[in-house]
C-alpha cells in the first residue's frame, strides 16, 4: 500500500532592503504597520557592542509603540557564532515566555544576523524575522541571500539553513561607530563583489576607497547598493547554492581556513583578503587573470588596509589540511572558484563554477605567500 503526500506549493520570499541613515523609526514603523503580521512580541537579538548603540533604543521604541520587546544579547565577535550561543538565545527566549507568537529582530553585524536568522528558522518551527544591519560587513555579506549558520571548531558555516527575512535595514550612519579595522573588514567582501561581478564597483573603489573610511555618505550608499545588486543577481538565479551561488565564496576556501586557524584573531574580512590574494595568484598561474589585474586586486586590498600575506603564526601544513573542511569540497577533492580577470567569474561547464585543484597546486601558492 502506498499513500502519496502531495505538498507542492509556491512560496514568495521576496523582501525589501532599505538603505539610508537613522532607520530606527522606520523599522519600528514598519513593524507597527504589519511587517510581522499580527505578532506583538519581538525578540531583539543583538551583541554587547551594539546593545547600547542601537538595540536598546529600538527596543524602547517598540515598547512605546505597544509591543512586548525584550533584548537577548550575545558577546560581540565571531566566537559567539556557535551552536552553544544559539542554544543560549533559544533558552533565554523560552524562559522569557516567548513561543510561536513572536518575531525576531536582529540588530547588529553578520554574526548577529546569521545567528538570529538561524534561531528564527527553527524556533517554534519557524517565526518571522528581520535584519537591522549595523556594519559594512553585514551590508556586504549578510543582507541578501538568507543564508544563516553557526560555526563549529572544525569549520565555519556548515551548520545552518536558508531562511529569508521579512526586510533588511542597512543603516549607513551606524558605520560611523565602527573601528577602522571593521570598516576595512566590510570592504573586503565589497572588493570581492567587484571582482566577481561588478567591474564598475571595483574601479570606483580604486578611486574612492578613502572616502569610505572618511564616512562619505554618497560613497557609502553607492557601495551598499552595489553590494546588494551583485548578491541579488546571483541569489535570484541560485537561491539554494546548487551552482552559481558558489561564486560568492570567491576567496573563501583559503580565507575561511585561515580565519578558523587564527582562532578568530583575524576578522572575517581580513581572512577573506588573504584568501582573495591566494585566489588571484593561483588564477594567474592557471591563466584566468592577467599579471596586471592580479596586481590591481592585491593593491586594492592593500589600499583598503587589509592583509594580503599569510601571518607567520599560521602553520602552512595545517592550513592546507584545513582547506578540506570547505563546503565546496566534493568526494574529498578541493574545489576553487576563480574570477575571470575583473568583474566576471570562470565557468567550467553547465552550472559549474568551481574547479578541482590538486593539493600541491594551492600548497605552492601558499608557500609563496
TIRO-568117 format. One record per residue (C-alpha): residue in one letter; x, y, z. Coordinates in steps of 0.2 Angstrom, whole numbers, plus 2048, in hexadecimal, padded with zeros to 3 digits. Each point is the difference from the previous one (the first is absolute). Layout:
% TIRO-568117
AXYZ;...
This chain:
% TIRO-568117
X800800800;X8068117FC;X7FA811805;X8068107F7;X80281080A;X7FF80E7F4;X808810806;X80380A7F1;X7FF813803;X8078107FA;X80880B80C;X8048137FE;X80F80480B;X8028117F8;X80580E80C;X806812800;X811807805;X800812806;X81080A7FF;X802810809;X805808811;X7F7800811;X7F37F27FB;X7FA7FC812;X7F08097FE;X7FD7F97EF;X8037EF806;X7F480180F;X7F38097F5;X8017F17F4;X7FD7F480E;X7F180A806;X7F98007EE;X8017ED7FF;X8117FA7FB;X7FE7F180C;X7EE7FF7FD;X7F6800811;X80F7FB80B;X80180B80F;X8107F8809;X8118047F8;X8107F8805;X80E80D7FD;X8107F67FE;X81080A800;X812800807;X80980980E;X80780D7F4;X7F08057F8;X7F57FE810;X801812805;X8048087EF;X7F07FA7F7;X7F77F1808;X7FA808810;X7F980F7F7;X7F77F57F3;X7F97F580F;X7FA810809;X7F88067F0;X7F77EF7FE;X7FA801812;X7F98117FE;X7F77FB7F0;X7F77F380B;X80A7F07FC;X8087F480D;X8128017FB;X80F7F8809;X8128017FD;X80B7F07FE;X812804800;X80F7F67FB;X812804802;X80780A7F1;X80C7F67F4;X8007F17F4;X8037F580F;X7EE802805;X7FA7F87EF;X7FE7EF808;X7F37F3803;X802803813;X7FC8137FD;X7F17FB7F6;X7FA7F580E;X80380E80C;X7F580C7F6;X7F27F37FE;X8007FB812;X800812805;X7F18037F5;X7F77F1807;X803806812;X7F98117FC;X7F07F87FA;X8038027ED;X7F77F37F6;X7FA7FE7EE;X7F7811801;X81080A7FF;X80C8087F3;X813802800;X8088117FC;X8137FE7FE;X809810804;X8137FF7FC;X80D7FA7F4;X8027EF7F7;X8027F580F;X7F0807808;X7F67FF7F0;X8067EE7FC;X7FD7FA811;X7EF808802;X7FA7FB7EF;X8047EE804;X7F7802811;X7F18077F7;X8007F17F4;X7FF7F380D;X7F780880F;X7EF7FA801;X8037F87EF;X8028117F8;X7FC812805;X8028107F5;X80F80A802;X8098107F9;X812806800;X805812805;X8127FF7FA;X80C80C809;X8117FB7F8;X8078027EE;X8047ED801;X7EE7FC803;X7FA80B7F2;X80C7F87F4;X7FF7EE806;X7F07FC80A;X7F280C7F9;X7FC7F67F1;X7FE7ED7FE;X7F87F9810;X80F7F5804;X8007FE813;X80D7F5809;X80B7FD80F;X8127FB801;X8087F0808;X8127FD806;X8037F77F0;X7F980C7F3;X7F580F7FD;X7EE8027FA;X7FD7ED7FD;X7F27FF80C;X7F180B7FB;X7F18037F5;X7F980B7F2;X7F480C808;X7FB8107F8;X7FC81080B;X7F080B7FE;X80B80F7FD;X812806802;X805811806;X8128077FC;X80380E80B;X80F80A7F8;X80180B810;X8057F180A;X8107FE7F6;X806810808;X8017F7811;X80B7F27F9;X8137FF804;X80B8027F0;X8047ED800;X7ED7FC7FF;X7FD80C7F1;X80F7F87F7;X7F97EE804;X7EF8057F8;X80A8077F1;X8087EF7FD;X7EF7F87FB;X7FC8107F6;X8107FE7F6;X7FC7EE7FD;X7EF8057F9;X80980B7F4;X80C7F27FB;X7F27F47FC;X7F380A7F9;X8018137FF;X80F8087F7;X7F9811803;X7FF7FD813;X8127FA800;X8068107F6;X7F680B80B;X8097F980F;X8118027F8;X7FC813800;X7F680280F;X8047F480D;X80680E80C;X7EF808800;X7F97F0808;X80C80280E;X7FB812801;X7EE7FC802;X7FA8097F0;X7EE7FD7FF;X7FF7FF7EC;X80E7F47FF;X7F97F580E;X7EF7FF7F8;X8087FC7EF;X8097F1807;X7F17FA80A;X7F58007F1;X80D7F87F5;X8037F280D;X7EE7FC800;X7FE8007ED;X80F7F47FE;X7F97F480D;X7EE8027F9;X8057FB7EF;X8087F0806;X7F47FB80D;X7F18037F5;X8077F37F4;X8067F480D;X7F8802811;X8057EF807;X8128007FA;X7FF7F27F3;X80D8087F4;X8018137FD;X7FE805812;X8117F8803;X80880F7F8;X7FC80A80F;X80D7F5809;X80E8087F5;X80F80180C;X7F87F780E;X8087EE7FE;X810807806;X7F880F80A;X7F57F580B;X80E7F4804;X80B80E805;X7F280880A;X7FD7F080A;X8137FC803;X803812806;X7F47FC80E;X7F680F7F9;X80F80C804;X7FD8057EE;X7EF8087FC;X7F67F87F2;X80480D7F3;X8137FF804;X8007ED7FD;X7F68027F0;X80D80D7FA;X80D7F3802;X7F67F37F8;X7FC80C7F1;X8138037FE;X8037ED800;X7F17FE7F3;X80780D7F4;X8127F9801;X7FA7EF7FC;X7F48067F3;X80F8097F8;X80A7F07FF;X7F17F87F8;X7FD80E7F3;X7F0806807;X806812804;X80E80A7F9;X81080580B;X7FA8127FF;X7EE7FD806;X8077F480D;X80A80E807;X7F280D7FF;X7F67F480B;X80E7FE80D;X803813800;X7EE804803;X8007F580F;X80F808806;X7F88117FD;X7F17FA80B;X80D7FD80E;X7FE7EE7FF;X80D7F2801;X8057F67F0;X80D7F4808;X7FE7F280B;X805804813;X80F7F7806;X7F77F880E;X7F57F67F3;X8087EF7FD;X8007FD7ED;X7FE7ED802;X7F180280C;X7F980D7F4;X8007F47F1;X7F87F380B;X7F280C806;X7FC8047EE;X7F77EF7FF;X7F280680C;X7FA80C7F3;X7EE7FD7FB;X8058007ED;X80A7F0802;X7F97F27F7;X8057ED801;X80F80680A;X80780C7F3;X803812802;X7F680C7F5;X8038127FD;X7F680E7F8;X80B80C7F5;X7FC8117FA;X8028037ED;X80B8107FF;X7F680D80A;X7ED800800;X7FC7EE7FB;X8037EF806;X8067F07F7;X7F37F37FB;X8067EE7FD;X7F07F87F9;X7EE802801;X7FC807811;X8127FC806;X80A80E807;X80C7F780B;X80F7F77FA;X8097F1809;X812805805;X80E7F4805;X806803811;X8128037FA;X7FA80E7F5;X7F880B80E;X80E7FA80C;X80D8087F4;X7F7811800;X7FE800813;X8127FD802;X80480F7F5;X7F480B80B;
